[in-house]
């Protein structure tokens, strides 16, 4: 699939990516449960493929109303909700407003090709964790997720100490320091 963007518009993001990991390991090994609300089927497919390739559990829905139902059914089912802004039924802003009212404990990321200043400010007031402007390349998405979910130091591999050296042989005739008074 290569370095296929989600849609084709200039991209900016709240944080610049720190490297392209296409074809390599993702920057984060943490496996996430992701809910992605997007009305364009092609973008859902690209996201599902890219995120699943990294081992994440991805559920894609076509609008905010379905996403809201999924989250309401179990507030802890998803680590992050990623949503488009422009969707039928329930748009991204309405979804995030409802998520905050429910005290959804996960993170929230917005994907959008355009936002007015007023809408952007509304998302900021709702404390979204990240706003990413389309197109979103898989490498950018990986980096944003790694930034939002840094590896837990407790999950790091435990470094085994080197084997202890055998004690040095004691010379014959020398007494122990413990026996001298």
N, C-alpha and C positions, 0 to 999 in steps of 0.2 A: 504494500500500500504506500510505502514511502512517507514523505513529509507532506501529507495532504492536510490542508487547513480545514477547519470546520466550515465557515463560509468565506467568500472572497471580498473582503473589505479591509482597509488599513487597520492594523492592530496596535493598540497601546494597552498597557495594563498598569495597575497600581504598583506593580513591582516588575522590574525588568528581569527576564530570565537570566540565570547565571550560567548557562551552558546548554548546549544541544545534546540531548541524550538519545537521539534517534539511533536505532540499531544497537544501542548499548543498554546497560542496566539503568533502571530508573534511579533518580537520586534518593528515593525513599523506599525502604523495604516494608514499611507499615502497610498492611492490607486493610483497605477501607471499604465500608459499606456506603455506596453512593446512590443517591436518587437524583436523576437528571430529568428536569421538565423542559421540554423543547417541542414546539409545534411542527418543526420541519423533520420529517422522517429520516432524510439523508444525514442530517447532523446528529440525530440520535444514534444512528448506525455507526457513524465514525467514532463518536464518543464511546459507545459500547465496546467496539473493537479495540480502540486504543487503551481504554482503562482496564478491560478484561485481560488484555495482553500483559499488563503489569500485575495481574493477579487480584485486582479489586473485584468485589461483588457489585455489579451495576444493575440498577433497575431504571429503565427509561419510560417516561410517560409523556403523553402528547399535550397536556395542559396543566395549569396550576391547580385546577379543581381536583384532578386525580391525584396530584402530588400531595395536596392537603389531606385528602382521604387516607393516603398511605401513611403519612406522618401521624395523623390523628389516631389511627388504629394502634400505633406503637411509637411513642415519642422517642424511644431509644433504638429504633430499628436501623437508623442511618447515622453515620458519622458526619455526613455533609449532604446538604441539598444544594444542587447546582441548578439554577433556573435562568431561562431566557426572560427578557422583560416583556417583549411583545408576543402575547399568546391570547387565544380566544378564551372565553369563559372567565377564568381567573388569571390576570396577568402577573408578572413577577412581583411587582410592588404590592399587590393585594395578597399574594402568597406569603411574602416575607412579613407583612403586617400581621397576618394570621399566625405565622410561625412564632413570632415574638409574643403575641397574645397567649399562645399555648405554652410559653416557656420552653420551646424546643431547645434541648441542650446541645445540639450539634452545631456545626459551622454552616454558614450560608455564603454561596458565591453566586454572583450575577454575571451572565454572559449577555452582551448586547452589542448591536452594531451602532446604536445611537441612543443617547439619552439627553433630554433637555436638562438645563441647569437645575430646574425645580425637581425633576425626578431624581437626578443624581443626588441632590441635597436630601431628598426624602430617604433614599437608601442609606445615606450616611447617618441620618438621624436614627434609623433602625439598626445601626451598628452591624451592617453586613461585614463579613470577614474579608471579602475581596470582590472587586469589580474588574472584570476582564473584558476588553472590547474585542469584538470579532474582526478578523478571523482568529481563531484560537488553534494554534498548532499543537499536536500531541506533546511535543517537547516542552512547550510553554505550560501546558496543563500539568504535566508531570512536575515541573519545577514549582508551580504554584501550590500543588498539593504537598510537596515536600516542605515548602515554607510553612504551610498551615499546620502540617502534622509532622513536626521534626521527630526523628527517631528518639525513642525513650531510652535514656542511658541504662535503665535496668534491662533493656532488651539487647544491649550490645553483647557481643561474644565475650565470655570471661577469659581473660588472659591467664594462662596457666603459668605459675612461676617456674623458672628453670629448676631442674632436679638439683637437690642439695648435694654439695661435694662431700665425699666421705671424710670423716675426721682425719686429721693429720696423725701419723703414727707417733707415739710417744717414745722418747729415747729410753733405753734401759738404764736403770740406776737413778733416774731423776724422780724425785718424789712428787707427789701431787701437791699443788698449792693449797688444797683444802686441808691436808694433814699437818701443815706447818702452822704452829701457833705463835 
